[in-house]
Amino acid sequence: MEQTLVLIKPDALQRGLSGTIIARLESRGLKLVALKLMQVGSDLALQHYGEHAEKSFFKGLVKFITSSPIIAMVLEGNEAVAIVRSSMGETNPKNADPGTIRGDFALDMGRNLIHGSDSIDSARKEIALFFADTEILNYQRGTDPWITEL
């Protein structure tokens, strides 16, 4: 099964949208295998967003992600990366389709509520930044055979 990292960003947490976002992703059939409420420090923010270090928005991105707690989680399922990405909607909420998280709840690119890994390789790296192996659970749900054809 594929795993992906999802961050519920400070704006979503402050607006009380965390439960709604988690419920939408679980409703798609994705399995929650790790979850934590945390305050991102500067070092972790720099590691996580390092690929954007030379971009004009980098300092604001780091300042924002460290401004308030986030929820970090690992979701698992067939094609989890693609499922989360389509559920989130376009990065810029103005271009996000209705029915997506960003399309329904966001207006501004800098306050787009959620981060999801953009590839399987990125997911592996990002998960390792936010979670120790021992924090990721392996379990079966009674609904799994009703979600995924094995």
BELPE-V470238 format. One record per run of one state. SS is the DSSP state (helix for helix, strand for strand, loop for the rest). FROM is the first residue (numbers start at 0). LEN is the number of residues. If there is no record, write none. Layout:
{{SS:FROM:LEN} {SS:FROM:LEN}}
//
This chain:
{{loop:0:1} {strand:1:7} {loop:8:1} {helix:9:5} {loop:14:3} {helix:17:10} {loop:27:3} {strand:30:8} {loop:38:3} {helix:41:7} {loop:48:1} {helix:49:3} {loop:52:5} {helix:57:8} {loop:65:4} {strand:69:8} {loop:77:2} {helix:79:9} {loop:88:4} {helix:92:3} {loop:95:5} {helix:100:5} {loop:105:2} {strand:107:1} {loop:108:2} {strand:110:1} {loop:111:2} {strand:113:3} {loop:116:3} {helix:119:11} {loop:130:2} {helix:132:3} {loop:135:8} {helix:143:4} {loop:147:3}}
//
